Amino acid sequence: MPLFVVTAETTPLDENRKAQINAAIRAQVSARFIPNEIVQIADVPRTLSGKKLEVPVKKLLLGGDPAKVVNRDSMANPDSFDFFIAYAQARASA
């Protein structure tokens, strides 16, 4: 299970920051929610009304067709979905 994070431009996502995120999850939630991987993204895909597109990203990562899992016309930032398409393709070919 990956965890996608958006960081400030002045805050790099290095191994130290990943360890801090994992420690916070372990302390405040549970160790069972520690992600397998923490991935930095530029922007969270959102609808025109500002809601996060969690379900389309999940469907894409589970092998869904990018053209069918999301309607780019309903997105406030359609270019943000391109990262997830490339990420899903890289995971599928690995």
N, C-alpha and C positions, 0 to 999 in steps of 0.2 A: 504494500500500500504506500504510494508516494504521498508526500505532503508538499503542496505547492505554496511558495511564499513570495510575497512582494516586499522587497526591502527598500529603504531609503537609499538614494544614490551614494550617500556617504557611508553606508553600512554594507560592507561586502558580506556575502554568504560564504564564509570560510569554515573550516572544520571546528574552530572554537565556537562560532555562532551556532552551528548545527548541534554541538554538544550542549549549549545553553538551552536551545529549543527542546531537545530531548529531555534534559533535566527538568525543565519546567513542566512538560507533559507528564513525566513520571511523578513529580511531586504534587501537582495540582489535579491530575485526573487519575491516571493509572498506567503502569508499565505496559499493559496490554495494548495501549494506544500509541506506542512508540512507532513511528513510520519506518518502513524499510529504507526509504530514501527521502531526502529533502531536496527539492528542486526549486531554484530561483526562477521566477517568471517576471516579465515586465508589467503585465496587466492582467487582471482577472476578467474573464469574459462576462459581460453583463447585458441584460435586456435594455430596451429603451427606457423602461421605468426604473432601472438601477438594480434589479435582482440578479444575483449570481447565477450563472448557468452551470450548476453542479451536475444535474442529471444528464445533459448532453455530453459533458466532459466524461462522465462515468460510462455512458453508452459508447462513446468513441474509444475509450481505453479498453473496453470489453470487446472491441472488434467491430463496432458499428461503422457503417458507411458515413463519412463526413457530410456528404450531401443530404443524407436522410436524418441525421441526428440533430441538426440545428438549422434554423432558418436565419441566414445571415441578415436578411432584411429586418428582422426583429431585434437585432443586436445594436447596442450603442457603440461598440468597439469591435467590429467584425474581424479586424486584423489580429486581435489577440487570440483568436481561435487557431490561427495558423501554427503557433507554437505547439499546441496540443495535437494537431494532426501530425506534425513531424515527430513529436515524442511518441505517439502511438505507433507510427510506422517503424520507428527505430526499435521499439520494444518488440514489435511483431517479428522483425527480421533477426533479432538477437536470439 
